[in-house]
Amino acid sequence: MAIIGLFFFLPVAAAFVLSLTDFDIYALADLGNLRFVGLRNYGELLANPLFWQAVANTLYFVVVGVPLSIAASLGAALLLESRLARFKGFFRTALFAPVVTTLVAVAVIWRYLLHARYGLINYGLSEIGVRPVDWLGDPHWAMPAIILFAVWKNFGYNMIIFVAGLQTIPEDLYEAARIDGASSLRRFWHVTLPGLAPVVLLVSLLTIAGYLQLFAEPYVMTQGGPAQSTVSVLYFMYEQGFKWWSLGTASAVAFLLFAMMLIVTVVQLAIARRRGVL
């Protein structure tokens, strides 16, 4: 507890105090320039259109990316646990590999894959008669491209959790469903999903929390562009703190993001309790 307090609670408390000041590069040079401003940083953020655009971009990333990531994870887990699957160990390792690869390295590779003129993806599209897409240079396509990359990068982690969850469902339930004449779809809907309900809740909580902290993907791939279409809340915080040296404002952004994550988590847990998952 002492270690947690020293390296977690104390920095969090210091950051909250920092968010109530106008700590900037002038205060960094001389603490005499530091002033207490109360909730002014929060008020200015809530009146800043770029902050709300960052919130909208982040929510777009979460609303689209989280279901895709969970669906890909669950689909891969079902394939790995099916009776037709062979070389399960190899495929588990291969599908989990993107999770443990360096994000910056694979992001650079994906930038080449998504290149408007020389990218492999556009080359494949041109072979079937589709015009090349400026994936990272078009405001309409930049965020979907980042979502695609993030789903590929992260789905293997949840896949392992789903595999463990599938192995806890008694085989007797499937046998009883088969005897009653239930199809594969009905067995999935009435046996697999109810058995995985607590696992789905855990995965959704972890995935949403991770996706709300979107930063590395736009930082490496688009630098927040084009036209601020991929600026996330965390990227906005980074710019405020380390580009403009407005550390008080950056700390306020961090606590607003924490409030967003807390609200989403509380709502999810309330829904789960109402449905009897918890």
N, C-alpha and C positions, 0 to 999 in steps of 0.2 A: 504493500500500500504506500509505503514511503517512496519507493521508486516511481510508482504510477503518479503519485502526487507531485513529485519533483519534475518528471518529464512530460506529464500530460496536463494535470489540473492547474499547475502554476503557470505554464505557458498560455493556457486557454484564458485564465483570469487576466494575465498581462495583456493578451491580445484584446480582450474586451475593454480594458481600461484604455488601450491604445485607440480603439475605435471611437472613444469619446473625446479624442484630442485632434488637433490639426497637425499631427506629426508628419513632417515632410523633410525634404533634403536640407532645409535651413535648420530645423530642429535636430537633424542628424549631426550637423556641424556644431551646433551650440544648443544645448538643452534649454538655455534661456529663452529661445524663440518658441518653445513649446507652450501651447495654450489649450485649456480645457474648453471644449465647445459643446459638450453634452450630446444631444441627439441630432445635431445639425448634419453630421455626415449621413445619417440614415435618411433624413428628410431630403437632402440633396440627391441621394441615390434614387429615392422613390420618385423624384421629379426629373430624373435623367432618362431621356428616351433610349439612349444606347444601353443602359442597364436593363430596361424592359425588353429591348430587342434580344439581349443576351439571355434573359429569362425565357423568352419565347423560343429561341433557338435550342436551348437546353431541354425545354419541355417537348419540343418536336423530336429531338434526339431520343428522349426517354419513351415517349408515347409510341414511336415507330420502332425503335431499336429493341426495347425490352421484350415485347411479344415475339419479335423475330428471333431474338437470341434464345428465349425460352423454348420456342417451337423447334428451332434447330437443335438445341441441346436434347430435348425430349425425343425428337425423331432419331437422332444418332444413338441415344441410349436404347431405344426400342429395337433398332436394327442390330445393335451389338448383343442384345439379350435374346434375340429371336433364335429359334431352333435352326434356322437356315444359315446363321452366321458362322463363318469359319475364320481361323486365325484371329480370334478375339483379342488376344494380347497385343498383336501387331497393330490392329486398327485402333485400339484404345490409345496406344502410344502415339500413333500417327495423328489422330484427331486431337489429342491433348497437346501436341507439340507447339502449335501457335501460342498457347497460353504462356509457355516458358521461354519463348523467343524474345529477344530484345525488341521492344515496341518501336524504338526509333529506327532500327535496322529494317524491320519489315515494313514500316511506314514509307521509308525511302523506296523500297522495292515496289510497293503499291503505287507510289507516285509515277513510276515508270510504266506500270501496267495501265494506269489511268491516263497516260499522256494523250493529249488531244490528237497529235499527228503520228506518233511512233508507238503508242501503247498497244499491248497485245489484245486488250479488250476491244478497242476500236477496230483493230485489224480483223478480229473475229466477227464483229458486227458488219464490217464492210463485205465480208465474204458471203453474207446472207442478204445483202442489198440494203442494209441500214446505214444511214449517214453517220459519220463520226460524231461523237458527243464530247463537248469540252467539259469533262467531268469535274475538274477542280477549278475551272475558270468561269463557269456559268453559275450564277446565284441559285438557279432552280435545281441544279444537279450536284452542287458541292456537298450539301448536307446528306443527301441519299448516298453519295459515294463514301462519305465518312462512316455512315451507319453500316453500309455493307462491309467495310473494313473492320469496324468494331465488332460486328457479329462474328465474322470469321476469326478474329483474334481471341474472343472471349468465350465462345460457346463451349469449348472443350472443358472448361472448369465446371460449369453446371452439368455437363454431360456425365462427369464422374459422379457427381452427387445423385443424379437421376439413376445411374446404374446401381448405386448402392441402395437407393430407395426401391427399385424394382425387385431387387433380390430379397427384400423383406416381405414382399407380398406372398402369402401362402399359395402354393401351387394347387392346393385343394379347391380354392375358390375358382380357379380357371377350369379345373376338371368338372366341378359342379355346373358351371356355366355351359360347358360344352355338352354335358349330358342333357341339360335343359334345352339345347338347340340354339344357344346364343351365337350369333355371328361374331367374327373378329372385331367388327366395329362396336357391337354391343358389349363385348367383353372389355374392350378398351374403355368404353364410356362408363360402364357400371362396376367394373372391378379395378382396372388399372388406375384411373383418375381418382376415385375415392381413396384408394390405398396410398396414392402419392400426394394427397391433399396437403399434409404437413410439409412435405418436401417441396412442393410447388410454392407454398408460402415462404419458406426459407429462401428458396432460389430467387423468388421475385423481390424479396426484401434486399438481398445482397446485390442483385442486378440493378435495381433502381438506385440504390445508394451509390453503386459504382458509376452508373451512367450519368447521374446528376453531377458527378465530379469530372465531367468531360474536360480534358485539357490537352493531353499529349497529342491526340490525333489532329486537331486543328492547328496546334502549334507547329507540328512537323510538316503537315501536308498543305495547309492553306494560309497559315499565319492570320487566321480570323477572317480572311476574305473568301470570295470576292464580295465587295459591297457589304461587309460586316455580316454576311449570311451564315458564317460558321463561328462567330464569336460566342463562346459559352460563358456562363457566370464565372467559372474558375479562370478562364482566359481573360475575362474582363478584370478580375481581381489581380491577376498577374500583371496586366498592363498598368493598372493603377498603382500597384506597389513597386514594381521593378522597372517600369518604363518612365512613369511620371513621378515616381518617388513620393506618391501620396499614400503613405503607409496607414494613416488613420482611416482613409476611405477604403483602402484594401481590407483592413480588418473588419470594417462594417459590412463589406460585401461577404466576407467569410461567415459572419454571424447571420446574415440574411439567408445565405445558402443553408446554414445549419437549421434555421427555422423552417425552410422549405422541406428539407429532408425529414425533420421531426414530424411535421404535419402529415406528410405522405405516409410515414411509418405508422403513426397513430391511426390514421384512416384505414390502412391495410389491416392492422391488428383488430380494429373494431369490426370490420367486415368479416374477418376470419372467426372472431368469437360469435358473431351473429349466426354464421353458417355452421358452427359447431366444429370448426377445424382445430381450435385451441381448447 
